[in-house]
Amino acid sequence: MSNIVTMENQTLGLQAILNARQLGGYKTADGRTVRRDILLRTGALGMGTPGDLTKLTDTYHLKTVIDFRTTPEITASPDPALPGVGHHILHVIDETVDSDASAAMLQVYANFKDDPGRALLELFRMRDPAQALYTEFLSSDVAMTGYRRFFDLLLTHEDGAILWHCTGGKDRTGIASILFLSILGIDRKTTMADFALTNDFSRRRMDYMRKEAAKYTDDPAELDGVAHMVGVDPAKMEVLFDLAEAECGSMCAFVQKRFALTDDEITVLRDKYLI
Protein backbone atom coordinates (compact mmCIF):
# COMPACT_ATOMS: atom_id res chain seq x y z
CA MET A 1 0.00 0.00 0.00
CA SER A 2 1.52 3.32 -1.10
CA ASN A 3 0.55 6.48 0.77
CA ILE A 4 1.07 10.04 -0.44
CA VAL A 5 2.55 12.13 2.38
CA THR A 6 2.47 15.87 1.68
CA MET A 7 1.93 19.12 3.54
CA GLU A 8 -1.17 19.76 1.46
CA ASN A 9 -2.79 16.49 2.53
CA GLN A 10 -1.93 16.76 6.23
CA THR A 11 -1.97 20.45 7.15
CA LEU A 12 -4.53 21.84 9.60
CA GLY A 13 -4.37 25.20 7.87
CA LEU A 14 -3.36 27.15 10.98
CA GLN A 15 -1.46 30.44 10.81
CA ALA A 16 0.86 30.60 13.82
CA ILE A 17 0.99 27.19 15.53
CA LEU A 18 4.11 25.33 14.42
CA ASN A 19 4.00 22.04 12.52
CA ALA A 20 0.20 21.83 12.73
CA ARG A 21 -1.07 18.75 10.92
CA GLN A 22 -3.08 15.56 11.21
CA LEU A 23 -2.52 11.84 10.73
CA GLY A 24 -5.73 11.26 8.79
CA GLY A 25 -5.89 9.64 5.37
CA TYR A 26 -3.07 7.11 5.63
CA LYS A 27 -3.97 3.56 4.56
CA THR A 28 -2.96 0.35 6.29
CA ALA A 29 -1.73 -2.76 4.51
CA ASP A 30 -5.21 -4.33 4.81
CA GLY A 31 -6.87 -1.36 3.14
CA ARG A 32 -8.29 0.51 6.14
CA THR A 33 -7.80 4.28 6.43
CA VAL A 34 -6.93 6.55 9.36
CA ARG A 35 -9.92 8.78 10.08
CA ARG A 36 -9.43 12.38 9.05
CA ASP A 37 -9.72 15.45 11.31
CA ILE A 38 -9.49 13.38 14.51
CA LEU A 39 -5.79 12.84 15.25
CA LEU A 40 -3.95 16.16 15.39
CA ARG A 41 -0.29 16.91 16.13
CA THR A 42 1.22 20.37 16.54
CA GLY A 43 3.71 22.62 18.26
CA ALA A 44 2.83 24.64 21.36
CA LEU A 45 -0.69 26.07 21.32
CA GLY A 46 0.29 29.31 23.05
CA MET A 47 1.56 30.61 19.72
CA GLY A 48 -1.87 30.28 18.13
CA THR A 49 -3.90 33.23 16.87
CA PRO A 50 -7.52 33.57 17.98
CA GLY A 51 -8.45 32.27 14.53
CA ASP A 52 -6.22 29.20 14.99
CA LEU A 53 -7.82 28.35 18.31
CA THR A 54 -11.32 28.87 16.98
CA LYS A 55 -10.55 26.59 14.04
CA LEU A 56 -9.38 23.86 16.41
CA THR A 57 -12.56 24.01 18.47
CA ASP A 58 -15.15 24.82 15.79
CA THR A 59 -13.82 23.06 12.67
CA TYR A 60 -12.01 20.11 14.23
CA HIS A 61 -14.23 19.90 17.34
CA LEU A 62 -11.17 19.52 19.57
CA LYS A 63 -11.98 17.77 22.85
CA THR A 64 -8.64 16.61 24.27
CA VAL A 65 -5.16 18.18 24.40
CA ILE A 66 -2.05 16.22 25.44
CA ASP A 67 0.97 18.35 26.36
CA PHE A 68 4.38 16.59 26.38
CA ARG A 69 6.38 19.65 27.47
CA THR A 70 8.47 20.11 30.59
CA THR A 71 7.37 22.29 33.49
CA PRO A 72 9.65 25.23 32.49
CA GLU A 73 8.31 25.10 28.92
CA ILE A 74 4.73 25.12 30.15
CA THR A 75 5.43 27.96 32.58
CA ALA A 76 6.99 30.05 29.82
CA SER A 77 4.10 29.52 27.42
CA PRO A 78 1.03 27.87 28.95
CA ASP A 79 -1.61 26.37 26.70
CA PRO A 80 -4.68 28.58 26.39
CA ALA A 81 -7.83 27.39 28.11
CA LEU A 82 -10.26 26.24 25.42
CA PRO A 83 -13.96 25.78 26.13
CA GLY A 84 -15.01 22.16 26.43
CA VAL A 85 -11.45 20.86 25.92
CA GLY A 86 -9.74 18.58 28.45
CA HIS A 87 -6.03 19.17 29.03
CA HIS A 88 -3.48 16.53 30.10
CA ILE A 89 0.21 17.07 30.88
CA LEU A 90 2.23 13.92 30.21
CA HIS A 91 5.88 14.15 31.19
CA VAL A 92 8.23 12.20 28.93
CA ILE A 93 11.44 13.92 30.05
CA ASP A 94 12.78 13.27 33.55
CA GLU A 95 12.88 16.68 35.23
CA THR A 96 14.37 15.32 38.46
CA VAL A 97 17.76 14.72 36.87
CA ASP A 98 20.28 17.43 37.73
CA SER A 99 22.04 17.91 34.45
CA ASP A 100 25.25 19.86 33.85
CA ALA A 101 24.30 19.77 30.17
CA SER A 102 21.05 21.58 30.89
CA ALA A 103 22.90 24.29 32.78
CA ALA A 104 25.35 24.65 29.92
CA MET A 105 22.51 24.93 27.43
CA LEU A 106 20.92 27.72 29.46
CA GLN A 107 24.26 29.53 29.52
CA VAL A 108 24.55 29.26 25.73
CA TYR A 109 21.07 30.75 25.32
CA ALA A 110 22.00 33.58 27.70
CA ASN A 111 25.25 34.32 25.85
CA PHE A 112 23.68 34.32 22.39
CA LYS A 113 20.04 35.26 23.04
CA ASP A 114 20.13 37.78 20.19
CA ASP A 115 21.92 35.44 17.79
CA PRO A 116 19.86 32.21 17.49
CA GLY A 117 21.99 30.79 14.68
CA ARG A 118 25.13 31.05 16.82
CA ALA A 119 23.27 29.63 19.82
CA LEU A 120 22.13 26.53 17.92
CA LEU A 121 25.61 26.06 16.48
CA GLU A 122 27.16 26.15 19.95
CA LEU A 123 24.52 23.73 21.25
CA PHE A 124 25.27 21.33 18.41
CA ARG A 125 28.99 21.53 19.12
CA MET A 126 28.63 20.93 22.87
CA ARG A 127 26.60 17.74 22.70
CA ASP A 128 27.36 14.28 21.39
CA PRO A 129 24.88 13.79 18.52
CA ALA A 130 24.54 10.13 19.53
CA GLN A 131 22.94 11.25 22.77
CA ALA A 132 19.92 12.47 20.82
CA LEU A 133 19.06 9.03 19.50
CA TYR A 134 15.43 8.25 20.10
CA THR A 135 16.39 4.79 21.32
CA GLU A 136 18.04 6.37 24.36
CA PHE A 137 15.07 8.65 24.93
CA LEU A 138 12.70 5.70 25.02
CA SER A 139 14.81 3.89 27.61
CA SER A 140 13.66 6.44 30.20
CA ASP A 141 11.11 5.21 32.75
CA VAL A 142 9.47 8.64 32.66
CA ALA A 143 9.10 8.48 28.87
CA MET A 144 7.73 4.95 29.01
CA THR A 145 5.14 5.95 31.62
CA GLY A 146 4.19 9.11 29.74
CA TYR A 147 3.70 7.38 26.41
CA ARG A 148 1.74 4.55 27.99
CA ARG A 149 -0.60 7.19 29.41
CA PHE A 150 -0.80 8.64 25.88
CA PHE A 151 -2.18 5.31 24.67
CA ASP A 152 -4.60 5.20 27.61
CA LEU A 153 -6.02 8.57 26.60
CA LEU A 154 -6.37 7.43 23.01
CA LEU A 155 -8.20 4.33 24.23
CA THR A 156 -10.72 6.30 26.28
CA HIS A 157 -11.16 9.27 23.92
CA GLU A 158 -14.65 9.50 22.47
CA ASP A 159 -16.01 12.36 20.37
CA GLY A 160 -14.18 15.08 18.48
CA ALA A 161 -10.46 15.51 17.84
CA ILE A 162 -7.55 14.67 20.12
CA LEU A 163 -4.37 16.74 19.80
CA TRP A 164 -0.87 16.11 21.14
CA HIS A 165 2.01 18.56 21.12
CA CYS A 166 5.33 19.61 22.59
CA THR A 167 7.09 22.91 21.80
CA GLY A 168 8.08 22.44 18.16
CA GLY A 169 5.80 19.48 17.51
CA LYS A 170 8.69 17.42 16.18
CA ASP A 171 10.59 15.13 18.58
CA ARG A 172 8.38 14.20 21.55
CA THR A 173 5.31 14.68 19.37
CA GLY A 174 6.97 12.88 16.47
CA ILE A 175 7.81 9.87 18.61
CA ALA A 176 4.21 9.66 19.83
CA SER A 177 2.99 9.75 16.24
CA ILE A 178 5.43 7.05 15.12
CA LEU A 179 4.37 4.78 17.98
CA PHE A 180 0.67 5.28 17.31
CA LEU A 181 0.80 4.98 13.51
CA SER A 182 2.72 1.73 13.92
CA ILE A 183 0.05 0.32 16.24
CA LEU A 184 -2.63 1.29 13.72
CA GLY A 185 -0.79 -0.80 11.13
CA ILE A 186 0.75 1.94 9.00
CA ASP A 187 3.93 0.80 7.23
CA ARG A 188 7.45 2.01 8.02
CA LYS A 189 7.82 4.02 4.81
CA THR A 190 4.70 6.05 5.54
CA THR A 191 5.40 6.61 9.23
CA MET A 192 8.93 7.75 8.39
CA ALA A 193 7.64 10.06 5.67
CA ASP A 194 5.17 11.55 8.14
CA PHE A 195 7.98 12.03 10.67
CA ALA A 196 10.16 13.74 8.06
CA LEU A 197 7.27 15.99 7.01
CA THR A 198 8.32 18.23 9.91
CA ASN A 199 11.16 19.42 7.67
CA ASP A 200 8.69 20.58 5.01
CA PHE A 201 6.62 22.43 7.59
CA SER A 202 9.82 23.92 9.09
CA ARG A 203 11.71 24.63 5.85
CA ARG A 204 11.83 28.42 6.18
CA ARG A 205 13.01 28.26 9.79
CA MET A 206 15.60 25.61 8.94
CA ASP A 207 16.95 27.64 6.00
CA TYR A 208 17.09 30.77 8.13
CA MET A 209 19.02 29.10 10.94
CA ARG A 210 21.40 27.44 8.47
CA LYS A 211 22.07 30.88 6.94
CA GLU A 212 22.65 32.43 10.36
CA ALA A 213 24.99 29.61 11.43
CA ALA A 214 26.92 29.95 8.16
CA LYS A 215 28.24 33.27 9.50
CA TYR A 216 30.36 31.19 11.90
CA THR A 217 31.07 27.90 10.11
CA ASP A 218 31.27 26.40 6.65
CA ASP A 219 31.29 22.81 7.92
CA PRO A 220 28.39 21.01 6.16
CA ALA A 221 27.92 18.63 9.10
CA GLU A 222 27.56 21.54 11.52
CA LEU A 223 25.16 23.38 9.22
CA ASP A 224 23.07 20.22 8.81
CA GLY A 225 23.13 19.75 12.58
CA VAL A 226 21.82 23.27 13.18
CA ALA A 227 19.06 22.75 10.61
CA HIS A 228 18.04 19.44 12.18
CA MET A 229 17.80 21.09 15.60
CA VAL A 230 14.99 23.16 14.10
CA GLY A 231 13.59 20.27 12.08
CA VAL A 232 14.27 16.55 12.47
CA ASP A 233 16.97 14.11 11.43
CA PRO A 234 15.17 11.06 9.98
CA ALA A 235 18.34 8.95 10.29
CA LYS A 236 17.93 8.93 14.07
CA MET A 237 14.40 7.57 13.85
CA GLU A 238 15.55 4.94 11.36
CA VAL A 239 17.83 3.62 14.12
CA LEU A 240 14.78 3.07 16.33
CA PHE A 241 13.00 1.22 13.53
CA ASP A 242 16.05 -0.99 12.97
CA LEU A 243 16.24 -1.80 16.68
CA ALA A 244 12.51 -2.54 16.88
CA GLU A 245 12.54 -4.84 13.87
CA ALA A 246 15.64 -6.66 15.08
CA GLU A 247 14.12 -7.20 18.53
CA CYS A 248 10.49 -7.93 17.68
CA GLY A 249 10.15 -8.25 13.91
CA SER A 250 8.17 -5.03 13.49
CA MET A 251 7.67 -1.64 15.09
CA CYS A 252 4.08 -2.59 15.91
CA ALA A 253 5.21 -5.66 17.88
CA PHE A 254 7.95 -3.60 19.53
CA VAL A 255 5.48 -0.93 20.69
CA GLN A 256 3.03 -3.53 21.91
CA LYS A 257 5.75 -5.21 23.96
CA ARG A 258 7.36 -2.04 25.34
CA PHE A 259 4.08 -0.42 26.38
CA ALA A 260 2.24 -3.59 27.42
CA LEU A 261 -0.62 -3.07 24.98
CA THR A 262 -2.96 -6.04 24.83
CA ASP A 263 -4.39 -7.47 21.63
CA ASP A 264 -7.81 -6.23 22.74
CA GLU A 265 -6.48 -2.70 23.25
CA ILE A 266 -4.95 -2.69 19.78
CA THR A 267 -8.29 -3.83 18.35
CA VAL A 268 -10.04 -0.99 20.17
CA LEU A 269 -7.56 1.57 18.85
CA ARG A 270 -7.88 0.35 15.29
CA ASP A 271 -11.67 0.19 15.40
CA LYS A 272 -11.82 3.67 16.91
CA TYR A 273 -9.41 5.47 14.57
CA LEU A 274 -9.58 3.48 11.30
CA ILE A 275 -12.42 3.22 8.82
C-alpha positions, 0 to 999 in steps of 0.5 A, a space after each residue: 500500500 503506497 501512501 502520499 505524504 504531503 503538507 497539502 494532505 496533512 496540514 490543519 491550515 493554521 497560521 501561527 501554531 508550528 507544525 500543525 497537521 493531522 494523521 488522517 488519510 493514511 492507509 494500512 496494509 489491509 486497506 483501512 484508512 486513518 480517520 481524518 480530522 481526529 488525530 492532530 499533532 502540533 507545536 505549542 498552542 500558546 503561539 496560536 492566533 484567535 483564529 487558529 484556536 477557533 478553528 481547532 474548536 469549531 472546525 475540528 471539534 477539539 476535545 482533548 489536548 495532550 501536552 508533552 512539554 516540561 514544566 519550564 516550557 509550560 510555565 513560559 508559554 502555557 496552553 490557552 484554556 479552550 472551552 469544552 477541551 480537556 487538558 493533560 500534561 504527560 511528562 516524557 522527560 525526567 525533570 528530576 535529573 540534575 544535568 550539567 548539560 542543561 545548565 550549559 545549554 541555558 548559559 549558551 542561550 544567555 550568551 547568544 540570546 540575540 543570535 539564534 543561529 550562533 546559539 544553535 551552532 554552539 549547542 550542536 557543538 557541545 553535545 554528542 549527537 549520539 545522545 539524541 538518539 530516540 532509542 536512548 530517549 525511550 529507555 527512560 522510565 518517565 518516557 515509558 510511563 508518559 507514552 503509555 498514558 498517551 495510549 490510555 487517553 487514546 483508548 478512552 477518547 470518544 467524540 471530536 479531535 484529540 491533539 498532542 504537542 510539545 514545543 516544536 511538535 517534532 521530537 516528543 510529538 513525532 515519537 508519539 505519532 510514530 508509535 501510534 501509527 505503527 500500532 494502527 498498522 501503517 507501514 514504516 515508509 509512511 510513518 517515516 515520511 510523516 515524521 520527516 514531514 516536519 522538515 517541510 513544515 519547518 523549511 523556512 526556519 531551517 533555512 534561516 538558521 542554516 544561513 545564520 549559522 553559516 556566518 560562523 562555520 562552513 562545515 556542512 555537518 555543523 550546518 546540517 546539525 543546526 538545521 536538524 535542531 529546528 527540524 528533524 533528522 530522519 536517520 535517528 528515527 531509522 535507528 529506532 525502527 532498525 532496533 525494533 525490527 531486530 528485537 520484535 520483527 516489526 515496530 508494531 510488535 515492539 510498541 506492543 511489547 514495550 508499552 504492554 498493549 494487549 491485543 484487545 487494546 490494539 483492536 479498540 484503537 484500530 476500530 476507533 481510529 480506522 475506517 
